[in-house]
Amino acid sequence: MPATPPIARAVSSFAVAIPFVCAFGVAAGHAGAQGREPVQRPIPGAKDIEAAPITVTTRQTGPTEITVTWTAVPGAQSYFIGRHAPPDGWRRVNTPTPAATRYVDRDVQVGRTYRYQVSAIVSGVAGRRFTSDSVVVEEGIVAVAGGGGEGEAEAAAPAESRAEMIERVYGLRARSVGWWTRGAGRARPFWIATADVSGFDEAELTRRWTEIAIAAQLYQHIFLRPPTKDELMRQLQAQVQGVPYDTQWRTLAQSAKREREHGIFAPAPMTLQQAQGLFGWRNPRPGEQCFGGLGPGCTGTIPPVFEWVQPRWEAYFNLPDGTEMAYVNIGVAVGSIMHDNACLDDRTGSGVACSGWVAIQDITKHSGVPAAMEWNKAAWNVIDGRGWRHTFGPYPVDLTLRRKWYDDLRPVPARRAHMAKVLGTLTLPIHDQPYRGQERKGSAVLSAPPGTTIDGGDVSYCKSKRFKRTESPLGKAPSGICW
């Protein structure tokens, strides 16, 4: 659907010979603002700058929005814009870049009085400030009354571009959608891009603001990009049909398109039965998040002294139902990857530390117990600092809700790695036991970045698949540093 042309607005502009420091005043439906020159207020210690004609155009673009455009000030390094709205004092409201020739004030209120003050810095010299007359924002105004003096020329305002219209619609509605507010800074460009590709006009964008936001959020966190027009229309149709949000998320997260673009399913909520059917195992494990990370799930119960493995939650946002979500950056080691996979393979439920650490079990473990050597390797990886960090998610921040989310647990062949035999807490630093289990797609994407130290037999876990150099520390197993 093509966008409707912007509403024509009555505007006025004026050109006067003023210094390179330009100034402008906005008259929002206030007749007293006409026919008076701006008040020039010199900045202490400022130097006069050679005069040049500057054209300033003002227009009201909404009931609580004022837009001002001006011709560029030659040589301007930066602009300073102030606003005075009694009883508040002067405050800076914007600092455009040198290329900026437009300012939109979307924080004006009906019935309040405003004055604007603008200056430019040219070649490091602060010029004069120019202050507009006091104006009152009146209700129902959709066009600006001119703010110039004698000799002003009537001129049509530049047509509002589609990008400007979309930005304006976003600004008018964003604060009113409560769940969107958390993480809005990162989500904003996804909404704008999704709105643009929709082809909707202003009225339709306003009416379907929340529906667009839901589709934008799904693609932001599952595909890491905005949707195409066809993808957007399918998501909007799913909303119209009443498809639950968690079903929409799971369908996209486990789609062939997600796998083609990222080689792995995104984390998604599902029941244990759905997880067992999708991943092909019968292990009754509720949820699997941060799969391959150190510690159970994303909880980070490893002693705080090992700071490099501790979880850090970041990039918070809310789902439409208010659920708080975030990503978690946490430590990873080859031993933790192998241990998580060994526990998932163990159908007896007797794997060491597969359901939490048990002191007696750790003391009595031996190499024949499921997940024992993998657990031991993970512990020594933590102690020796042989690992890296990875960002997982997003997941619900609340642990109870998080138990229903699963990473991609489809089986794939394991990478080559070695472990040491164990007997209780006794371990010799000799890695001569190959890992014989399998991996999952959720762990197969975890690879050590350049400069990471890992065990010497685990080179296949480097992103580069090779070591820059190897080392043989006294009393410890050999190690390698990833290239």
N, C-alpha and C positions, 0 to 999 in steps of 0.2 A: 504494500500500500504506500503510494508516494506521500511525502510530507506536504502538508498544506503550507502555502506561502505565509511568512510572518505577517502579523497585523501591522498595517501602516500606522505610523505614529507621527504626530506633529512635533517637529523639532526645530531648533534654531541653532545657528552657529555664528561665530564672529571671529574676525581676524584683526588683531591689534599689534602694534609694534611694541614689544616688551623685551626685556633682556632674555638671554638664553634660559634663564630660570623661568619656566612657564607656570602659569597658575590657572585654575578654573573653578567655577562655582556652579553648583547644581541648584536649580529652582524647581522644586517638586510641587507644582500647582500653587505657587504663592505669588500673587501679583506684585507684592512689594519688592520682589527680587529683581524686577525689571528696571532698566533705565539708570542703574547705578554702577559706577566703576568699582572693580575689586580694590580692596584696601591693601596697599603695599606695606609690608612689615619687614624692614631690613634685618638681616641676621647680623649680630654683633661681630665686627671684624671682617665682614664680607667685602669683596671687591666688586665693583661694577663690571659687568661683562657686556661686550658689544651687543647692541640690540639686533633683533631679527624678528620678522613677522611669524607669529605662531597662531595656528587655527585650532580652536577648541570647540568640540561639539558635545552637548550634553543631552541626554534623553532618559526618561523614566521608562524602564522596561518591565515594570510590574508594580503591583500595589505596595510592595515593600522592597523595591529594588531600584537602584540608581546606577546607570552606566554612563561613563564619561570616556570620550576618545580625544586624542590630541595628536598633532603632528609632532614628529620626533624632534627633540632638542639636539642640535648638532653638537657632537662631542660629549654628550651626557654619559657619565660613568654610572650614575644611579639616580633614582628619583626617591623623594620622600613625600608621603601623603599623610596628612593628619586630619582628624575629624574632631569637631567639638559639638557635643550634644548635652546641654545643661540638664541636670546639675553636674554631669561629668566634666572633667577638664579635657584639655587637648590630649589626644593619644594617637600614636601611629597606627594606621589600619592596613597599610600595605607598603611594600618596598619592591616595585617592579624591577625587572632586569633592564639594562640599558636599551634593549630593543622594544620594550613595552610601550605601547601607545594607547592603552586601554585599562580602565579600572572599573570593576563592578562591585558595588557595595550592596550586599544582600542582607545586611543586618540593620535595616532601618525600620522604625516603627511608626505607625500612623499616629499623628498628633504630637510628635516630638519635633523639636527645632534643631536644625543641623547647620554647621558651617564646615567647609572643607578648606584645607591649606596645602599647597603643593610647592615643592622646590626641586631643583635638579642640581646635581654636582657635576661641574664641567672642569675637566683637567685638574681635579683635586681641589677646586675652589668652590666654596659654598656661595651660591648667589642669593638673590632675594626670595622671600616667601610671599605668595599672593593668597589672600584670604577671600572667600566668597561672602556675599551677604548672608544673613540668617534666613533660613527657609523652613517652612513647616510642611511636613509630609501629610497630605490630605487623603482621606479615604476615597476610593473609587477612581483615583487618577491612573490612567494607563498611558498617558503621553505627557511629555515635559513642556512646561512653559519656559520660554527662552530666558537665558540669564545674561544676555549681553546688554550693551548700551546703545547710544544713538548710532545709526548707520549700520546696524546689524543686518545681515542678509539671510533671508529664509533659505534653507537648504534641506533636502531630504536626508534623513539619517541613513548610513550604510545599512543595507539589508542584513538582518541577522542570519548568520550561517546556520546550517544544520548542527554543526558541532557546538556552536554557542547555545542553540535551543536545547540540545540534549543536556549540556552542562547546567543550564538553568532549571530544567525539569528535575534533574538529579538533586540540585541544591534545595529546591522547594519541598521535596518529599523525604529526603534522606533522614532528617532528624525525627520525622514522625513515625518511622518504622523502627520500633524499639529493638527488636532482635538484631537488626542490621548494624546498629551503632557499634557493637563490639567488633573490632577489626575492620571498621569502615575505611580506614586509610588505605589498607591493602586491597579491599574489595571494590573501592570506587572505580578504578579503571576497567574492571571486569564488567560492572554494570553499564558503564558508558559505552564500552565496545559492543556489548550485547544489545543495548538499545539501538545503537547505530545500525547494526547488521539487520535488525528487525524490519526496517523500512517503515515503522509506525510513525504517524504524525504526532504532534504535540498532545492532542487530546487522548490518543490511544496510549502513548507512553505514560501519561499521567494516570490513566485509568488502570493500567496493567503494571504499574511500577513494582509492586510486590511480586507478581508472577515473574517478571523479568529478573528481579533480584534472586529468586529461588533458582532459576535456571543458571544465572551467572555464578552463583555460589557452587552449585554442583560441578560445573565445568572448571571453576577456579581450583577446587581442591582435588578433583579426580583426574582431570586432564591437564591441569596447569595452564590452561588457555581459555579464551572465550569460545562459546559455541559458534558454529556456522549458522546461517539462516535456517537451513533444513533441520539441523540439530535443535535449534531453539524452538521451532514450530512443533517438533515432536514432544519436547518437554512441556511446552504450554498446553498441548493437547492432553498429556498425561495428567496435568493438574486439573484441567477441566473435567476429566473423567474420574477424578477423585482418587487417583493412585496415591497411596500413603508415601510420605516423604522418604521413610527408610527403604521402601521398596524401590523408589526411583533411584536412590543412592546405590543400593546393591546392584540393580540392573546395569547401571552405568559402570560401576566399579569392576564388575565381572564380565564386561562386554569384550567381544573380540577386538573392537576398536581400541579399548584401553590397552589390551595386550599388544596390539600392533604398534602403538605409539610408545609404550613404555616397557614392554616385555614382561609385564607382571600385573596382576590384579591389584587394585587399590584396596586398603583396609575397608571393611564393610560390616554392618551389623547383620547378624543372622542367628538362628537357633542352632543348638548342637546338632540336631538332625539334619538341618540344611548343610552345615559345615561337613558332617561326615559323608553326606551324599556327594557334595561337590569335590571334596579332597580325597575321597576313597579310603578312609581309615575308620576304625571302630574305637579308637581311643577316646574314652569319655572325659575329655579335657575341656572345661568351659573357657572359651575365648583363648586367643593367642595373639598378644600384641608385643611389639618390640621383639619379634621373633629373631633370635640370633644375638640379641643384646645381652649385656651382663646383668645378672639379677633376675628375679622372677617377674615376668611381665615388664612393665615400665616403672616399677616401684622403687628400684634402687636401694635395696636393703643391705648392700655391701657396706662394711664399716667406712665411716666418713673420712678416715685417714687416706683412703684411696680416692682422692678428689677427682682424678682424671676420668673415672667411670661414672660419676654421679649424674643423675638425670637433671636436665634443665628444660622446663616447659616454656614454650614461646609461641608467638604468633596466634594469640587467642582469638576466637570468634564464637558466635552463637548460631545454632541451627534455628530454623523458624519456630520450633517449639520451645526455644529458650535454652536448650541443652548447651552447656559450655564446652567448647572444643578447643584443642590446641595440638601443636606438634611437640615432640619431645626429642631432645638431643641427648644421647646416652652412649656410654662406652661399649665397644665391641671388641671381641677377641676371637681368634680361631677356635679356642677351646669352648667359648660360649656358643658359637655357631654349632659346633659338633654336639655339645651337650643338649641343646634344645632339640636337635634332630633325633638324638639317641632316645630322649624321653618320649618323643612322639612315636618312635618305632616300638617302644616297650609296651606291649599289651598286657603284661602281668601287673603293671602298676608298682613294681618293686625297684625301679631305677633310683639310683642315688641322687638325692636332692631334686627329684622330679616333681615332688609335691611340697617343696620347702626343705630347708636344711635341717637335718636331725643329727645331733652330736654323736650319739652312740653308733648310728649307721655309718657316719664318716670314719669313726675309729675302726670299725670292724669290716669295712669294705675291702674287696680284693678285685683283681682284674677280671674275674669271671662274672661279677655282678653287673647288670645292665647300667650303662651310663657312668660307671665308676671311673674309668680312665679319662673319659671326656670331662667329668666334673673336676678331676684332679688337674687336668691340663688347664681348664678355665681358671681354677684358683691360682695356679702358678703364673699364668699369663697376667692376672691382676697384680700379683705381688711384684713381678718383674717389669711391669709396665709395657708389656708386649701387646699392644692393641691400638685402636683408633676410636674416633667418635663418629656417630651416624645419626641423622635425623629421621625419625619414624613418625608415621601418622598420616592424617590427624585421627585422634581418638577423643572420646569424652574424657574430661578431666576427672569426673567422679568415678572412683574405682568400681562401684557397683554397676554403673551403666557401661563401663569399659569392658566388663567381663563378657559382653555380648558381641564384641567386635573381634574379627579374625583377620590376620594377615593372609597372604597367599600361601597355602600349605600344599599345593600340588607337588608331588614328588618329582625330583630330577636326579641324575647321577651326581654323586658327591665328587668334590675336588680332592686331589691327593693331599693327605696330611698324615702325620705320625704322632704317636703318644708314647708315654712311658708306663711300664707295669707298676701296679700299686699293691701294697699290702698294708691296710690300715692307713696310718699317716706316713708310712715309710715309702719314699719314692727315690729312685736313682735317676739322675739327669741323663738318661739314655733313651732317646725316642726311637725305638725299634719296632713299635706296634702300629701297623697301618690301620687307619680308620676304615671300617668295613660297612658302615651304614650308608644311608642315602641322605640327600639334602632336599630342601623344598625351595620353590621359586622365591619365597619371601626371604630366604637366607642367601640364595645364590647371587643376589645383587650386591651383597656386602663384600667389598674388596678393600684392601688396605691401600691408602693413598701413598704417593711418593714420600720417602723419609720415615715410614713407619717401621718399627722393629717388631719382628715376629719370630717364631721358632724356625730354626734352620731348615726343617723338612717341609715347611708350609709355603713355599714360594708360589704355588698356584693360587694362593689367596691375595697376592699383590695384584693391583690393577694392571701393572705392566707385565706380570707373570715372570719377573726376573728380579734378582737382587743387585743392588749397586755394590754391596760388599757383604761378607759374612764375618762373624766374630765368634770366638770361643771363650766366653768369660770363665774365670776360675770357679769351679764348683757348680756351674750351671750348664744347662743344655746349650748347644750352639744356637746362634741366632743369625738373622739376616736383616738387612735394611733394604726396603723396597726401592727400586729405581723409579 
